[in-house]
Amino acid sequence: MDQNWKPRTRAVHGGSRRSQYGELSEAIFLTQGFVYDTAESAEARFIKANSDEFIYARYGNPTIAMFEDRIAGIEGAEDAFATASGMAAVSASLLAMLRQGDHVLSARALFSSCLFVLEEILPRFGISVTFVDGTSLDQWKQAIQPNTKAVFLETISNPTLEVIDLEEVAKIAHQVDAKVIVDNVFSTPVFSKALALGVDIVIYSSTKHIDGQGRALGGIILSNQEFIRTIIEPYMKHTGGSMSPFTAWIMLKSLETLDLRVHAQANSAQKMAEVLYGQQKLKRVIYPGHISHDQFDLVMKQIGSGGTVLSIDFSDGQGAAFRFLNSLKVAKISNNLGDAKTIATHPATTTHQRLSKDRKDELGITPGLVRISIGLEDSEDLIDDVLQAVKKA
Ligand SMILES: *Cc1c(COP(=O)(O)O)cnc(C)c1O
């Protein structure tokens, strides 16, 4: 790959490995194993394989390597490791580097499975975890400890779309040499500048915008070569959460259109937000790209776009939210996001159902809150659909 290529060129050509047939579209290598010419070459490969030599698909495979190299090129990361799901990436990034006695500092507004890993699993192994309001730099400063080894956060957060100042949090973390891990789904690789802002490890659930068509689960861990090869690779190789070659091919080909899709979705989300502000039945419209968002300046500096998701909150609570959902004709009721299809979700009764009422209140997950992930439909059809459903709510 030419180092001067811009992200959209990298998204189309980065990471390609052509076979002797010179295929135009990247091949799917559906093979778990590889054949060696001689016993000596098998031995040599087990001692040290170069980046085009493979041993077993749990360790790596040409199609998986193409996906890893291509997304690393888009994100501006030295290296990447693909995983079976977003949660395999989240759990590996933590478990691969932490040990008994370590401390983790995390923002409290998290995807509920991430919360489970931090709150339920890590403490079983003697790892302590503290949660803070991620938007308060004072809380980050106060809660950091000499033994803090990892700082974990999501930006933009789900479903209330809060933005955390990555540059400032990274400075606080690096004072004690803690690594900053960002679960970056809502920023997408298209808008992310996380590594340039000082973040050490970026994670995506590729199930979301990267696939973008609701087909396959996947995840990716991006960082420097040292972290990926000495911390992540041995852990992934031996614990088994690797991505399948078929999934890697879906994700690889999807990267070619990611930039176009995400920009189109973000443009429609912006238009939708402008129309929804001022609707009487809504007590809140949350869209990071709207000037009324509390952190609008930070959003523009850090992401440069409001992203593809917005949340609305009905004054009349769950009844109104359900009437809205049940009246939608174009948008689908589901819990994925980043998809070509517009998806509406009621977090309080689905994705965040498990949380106690106090926790929901603390996180702003009210009974009237609906999250809308904007898809690729014509924006006029979408706006008409959402407005007619708001009227019926
Ligand atoms: C979806 C999601 C995950 C989990 O990803 P899976 O691919 O479903 O395992 C983790 N974090 C965030 C922010 C997500 O949106």
The ligand as an ORCA input file, in Angstrom:
! r2SCAN-3c Opt
* xyz 0 1
  C     -22.678     -3.713     19.195
  C     -21.685     -3.150     20.105
  C     -20.798     -3.981     20.785
  C     -20.818     -5.493     20.656
  O     -20.579     -5.906     19.357
  P     -21.030     -7.378     18.827
  O     -20.487     -7.416     17.451
  O     -22.515     -7.390     18.887
  O     -20.414     -8.369     19.738
  C     -19.887     -3.398     21.655
  N     -19.856     -2.060     21.828
  C     -20.685     -1.221     21.165
  C     -20.580      0.245     21.388
  C     -21.626     -1.737     20.284
  O     -22.452     -0.903     19.650
*
